[in-house]
């Protein structure tokens, strides 16, 4: 395995640079996480090392290898990483930052670099991953199906913003967390395992239906198409939600769509930068949130797709979806 921190390649605009194998990414990631080669090689099942990697980086080595390739291949200058300047360890540290969200002191203790360098290089790769959204998170333009999307808001905790006269800004207050937060709007395609809409971020005091109307998604829904949401989005012809008058099969379809969306939200919350109180401000949060959405999209394309809504589900799964929906409405 190549263990140099900087990799050389031909000076060719069309050259995609260095291609890492999955095994190379796996070994490099585990060594960066602190595992010795002896510990890496003595495991009897490869799945053990793969789980160690995922626990540390939030994604499997296949996903990381594909992201690294696309960062060098992309035609989007905001996302492209010059192959001559590619640093594998710094990329892995950035992904680890999204997964574990350590403090600067914790990162400095684990790496032989200053806080400033870790900060600058970490945010560099987070921003690069984020910019892949133009290729990976694409709103459906042509879709024959009537039902095209499920939508929902995802909230994260943040530091309390300063208010000129009050101790707490009510516009930033999240009912869910009972403190300040940010809200992001997510849209998932119903026919495919794709995140197709990410709108980040807004103060948590703004209701989801207001975000839907005022922040652009409503205007993107083609005439005659339908989306599935919860009851707070009522009042628009394109929005449908579970209700007691639904035919049993329609009710099941809607519940599975909602459960599927909760599954994706759960994928996002596996990254601590979204699941714990965010310390770095709104702009940095948006970069992290969109980067995590991109990583999750890669995961769905590489071995971890969302389940098919039309496939039969167990009674337990449907009950869990209904319970999650009731909790969301509350």
C-alpha positions in Angstrom: 0.0 0.0 0.0 1.2 3.5 -0.8 1.7 5.3 2.6 3.0 8.7 1.3 0.8 11.6 2.5 1.0 13.3 -0.9 0.6 11.5 -4.2 2.1 12.4 -7.5 0.3 12.0 -10.9 0.7 13.2 -14.4 0.1 16.9 -15.1 -3.0 16.2 -17.2 -6.2 18.1 -16.9 -8.2 15.0 -17.8 -6.3 12.7 -15.4 -8.4 11.6 -12.5 -5.3 11.2 -10.3 -4.8 8.5 -7.7 -7.3 5.6 -7.4 -7.3 3.9 -4.1 -8.5 0.4 -3.7 -11.0 -0.5 -1.0 -8.4 -2.4 0.9 -5.9 0.5 0.8 -8.6 2.8 2.2 -9.5 0.3 4.8 -6.0 -0.2 6.0 -5.1 3.5 5.9 -8.3 4.4 7.8 -7.7 1.9 10.5 -4.1 2.9 11.0 -5.2 6.6 11.2 -7.7 5.5 13.8 -4.9 4.0 15.9 -5.0 0.3 15.0 -1.7 -1.4 14.5 -1.0 -3.6 11.5 -0.9 -6.6 13.8 -4.4 -5.9 15.1 -5.7 -5.2 11.6 -4.4 -8.5 10.2 -5.1 -10.8 13.0 -8.9 -10.5 12.8 -10.6 -13.6 11.4 -13.4 -11.8 9.6 -13.0 -8.9 7.3 -16.4 -7.6 8.5 -14.8 -6.8 11.8 -12.3 -4.3 10.3 -15.0 -2.9 8.1 -17.2 -2.2 11.1 -14.2 -0.7 12.9 -13.8 1.6 9.9 -17.5 2.6 9.8 -17.6 3.3 13.5 -14.7 5.7 13.1 -15.7 7.4 9.8 -19.5 6.8 9.5 -19.1 5.3 6.0 -17.6 2.1 4.7 -14.3 2.1 2.7 -16.1 1.6 -0.6 -17.9 4.9 -0.1 -14.7 6.8 0.9 -12.8 5.3 -2.1 -15.6 6.5 -4.5 -15.7 10.0 -2.9 -11.9 10.3 -3.3 -12.1 9.3 -6.9 -15.0 11.7 -7.7 -13.2 14.6 -5.9 -10.4 14.2 -8.5 -12.7 13.4 -11.4 -15.4 16.1 -11.0 -15.7 19.0 -13.4 -17.1 21.2 -10.7 -14.2 23.4 -9.7 -15.6 24.1 -6.2 -15.5 20.3 -5.5 -12.4 19.3 -7.4 -9.2 18.4 -5.4 -6.0 18.7 -7.3 -4.5 15.2 -7.4 -1.0 16.8 -6.8 -2.2 18.1 -3.5 -4.4 15.2 -2.4 -3.7 14.1 1.2 -5.4 10.9 2.2 -4.9 11.3 5.9 -6.4 14.8 5.9 -9.4 13.5 3.9 -9.9 10.7 6.5 -9.6 13.2 9.4 -12.2 15.4 7.8 -14.7 12.5 7.5 -13.9 11.4 11.1 -14.6 15.0 12.2 -18.1 14.7 10.7 -18.7 11.3 12.3 -17.3 11.9 15.8 -17.3 15.8 15.9 -14.3 16.0 18.3 -13.1 19.3 19.9 -9.9 20.9 18.6 -8.1 19.8 21.7 -9.1 16.2 21.1 -8.0 16.3 17.5 -4.7 17.9 18.4 -4.0 15.1 20.9 -4.7 12.4 18.3 -2.7 14.0 15.5 0.8 15.4 15.3 -0.4 18.7 13.8 -1.3 22.1 15.2 -4.9 23.1 15.8 -4.7 25.7 13.0 -3.5 23.2 10.4 -6.1 20.6 11.5 -8.8 23.2 11.3 -7.9 24.6 7.9 -7.3 21.2 6.2 -10.3 19.7 7.8 -12.7 22.4 6.6 -11.1 22.2 3.2 -12.2 18.6 2.7 -15.6 19.1 4.3 -16.3 21.9 1.8 -15.1 19.8 -1.1 -17.3 16.9 -0.1 -20.2 19.3 0.3 -19.8 20.7 -3.2 -20.3 17.2 -4.7 -24.0 17.9 -3.9 -24.4 19.4 -7.4 -23.8 15.9 -8.8 -25.2 13.6 -6.1 -28.3 15.5 -4.9 -30.3 16.3 -8.0 -34.0 17.3 -8.0 -36.1 15.0 -10.3 -37.1 16.9 -13.4 -38.7 14.1 -15.5 -40.7 11.6 -13.5 -43.7 9.7 -14.8 -45.0 8.8 -11.4 -47.6 11.0 -9.7 -46.1 10.5 -6.2 -42.6 11.8 -6.4 -41.2 12.9 -3.0 -41.4 12.5 0.7 -40.3 15.6 2.7 -39.5 16.2 6.3 -37.5 18.6 8.5 -34.4 17.6 10.5 -33.4 19.7 13.5 -30.0 20.0 15.2 -29.0 21.7 18.4 -26.8 24.8 18.3 -25.3 27.3 20.7 -27.8 30.0 21.8 -27.6 33.1 19.5 -27.2 36.5 21.1 -30.4 38.5 21.3 -30.2 42.3 21.9 -32.8 42.4 24.6 -33.8 38.8 25.6 -31.9 35.9 27.2 -33.3 33.6 24.5 -34.3 34.2 20.9 -37.7 32.6 20.4 -37.2 32.4 16.6 -34.2 30.1 17.2 -35.9 28.0 19.8 -36.7 24.4 19.0 -39.8 22.9 20.5 -38.2 19.5 20.2 -35.0 20.4 22.0 -36.3 23.1 24.3 -33.4 25.2 23.2 -31.8 26.8 20.2 -31.5 24.8 17.0 -31.4 24.8 13.2 -33.8 23.1 10.9 -33.0 21.6 7.5 -35.5 20.4 4.8 -34.9 17.0 3.2 -36.6 15.6 0.1 -36.3 11.9 -0.9 -37.4 10.4 -4.2 -40.1 7.7 -3.7 -39.2 5.7 -6.8 -35.5 5.5 -6.2 -33.1 5.4 -3.2 -32.0 9.0 -3.7 -31.9 12.2 -1.6 -32.9 14.8 -4.2 -33.4 18.0 -2.1 -31.5 19.5 0.8 -32.3 23.0 2.0 -30.1 24.1 4.9 -30.5 25.8 7.3 -33.1 27.9 9.1 -33.8 28.8 12.6 -35.7 26.0 14.4 -38.5 28.4 15.4 -39.6 28.5 11.7 -42.3 25.8 11.2 -41.7 23.2 8.5 -44.7 24.2 6.4 -43.4 27.8 6.3 -40.0 26.6 5.1 -41.7 24.5 2.4 -43.7 27.5 1.1 -41.1 30.3 1.5 -37.8 28.6 0.8 -38.3 27.2 -2.7 -39.5 23.6 -2.6 -43.2 24.3 -3.2 -42.4 26.1 -6.4 -40.3 23.2 -7.6 -43.2 20.6 -7.4 -44.6 20.1 -11.0 -48.3 20.5 -11.5 -50.2 17.3 -10.9 -47.5 15.7 -8.8 -47.9 14.7 -5.2 -45.5 14.6 -2.2 -45.9 12.7 1.1 -45.4 14.7 4.3 -46.8 14.8 7.8 -49.8 16.7 8.9 -48.0 20.1 9.5 -47.8 20.5 5.7 -51.6 20.6 5.2 -53.1 23.2 2.9 -51.5 22.6 -0.4 -52.9 20.6 -3.4 -49.6 18.8 -3.9 -49.2 17.6 -0.3 -50.8 14.4 1.0 -50.4 13.0 4.4 -51.7 9.9 6.3 -55.3 10.1 7.4 -58.0 7.8 8.6 -59.9 8.0 5.3 -57.2 6.4 3.3 -57.7 3.1 1.6 -55.7 0.5 3.5 -53.2 0.0 0.7 -52.7 3.8 0.3 -52.4 4.2 4.1 -49.7 1.4 4.1 -47.9 3.1 1.2 -47.8 6.5 3.0 -46.7 4.9 6.3 -43.8 3.1 4.5 -42.8 6.3 2.8 -42.7 8.1 6.2 -40.8 5.2 7.8 -38.4 5.2 4.9 -37.8 8.9 5.4 -37.2 8.4 9.1 -34.6 5.7 8.2 -32.7 8.3 6.2 -32.9 10.9 9.0 -31.4 8.2 11.2 -28.5 7.8 8.8 -27.8 11.5 9.1 -28.0 11.4 12.9 -25.3 8.7 13.0 -22.9 11.6 12.3 -22.4 13.4 15.6 -21.9 16.8 14.0 -25.7 16.7 13.3 -26.8 14.7 16.4 -25.1 16.8 19.1 -25.0 20.5 19.9 -23.1 22.2 17.0 -20.4 24.6 18.1 -19.2 26.3 14.9 -22.0 28.6 13.7 -24.7 28.5 11.0 -22.4 28.6 7.9 -20.2 25.8 9.2 -23.3 23.7 10.1 -24.6 24.0 6.6 -21.3 22.8 5.2 -21.3 19.8 7.6 -25.0 19.0 7.0 -24.7 19.0 3.2 -21.4 17.0 3.3 -23.1 14.4 5.5 -26.1 14.2 3.0 -23.6 13.7 0.2 -21.9 10.8 2.1 -25.3 9.2 2.9 -26.2 9.4 -0.8 -23.0 7.6 -1.6 -23.8 5.0 1.0 -27.2 4.4 -0.6 -25.5 3.9 -4.0 -22.9 1.6 -2.6 -24.6 -1.2 -0.7 -27.0 0.5 1.7 -30.1 1.6 -0.2 -33.3 2.6 1.4 -36.0 -0.1 1.3 -38.5 -0.3 -1.5 -41.8 1.3 -0.5 -43.9 -1.0 -2.7 -42.3 -4.2 -1.2 -44.4 -5.9 1.5 -43.3 -4.9 5.0 -43.9 -6.6 8.3 -46.7 -5.6 10.6 -44.1 -4.6 13.1 -42.4 -2.2 10.6 -45.7 -0.6 9.7 -46.6 -0.1 13.4 -43.2 1.4 14.0 -43.8 3.9 11.2 -47.2 4.8 12.5 -45.8 5.4 16.0 -43.0 7.6 14.6 -45.5 9.5 12.6 -47.7 10.1 15.7 -44.7 11.3 17.7 -43.7 13.7 14.8 -47.2 15.2 14.7 -47.1 15.8 18.5 
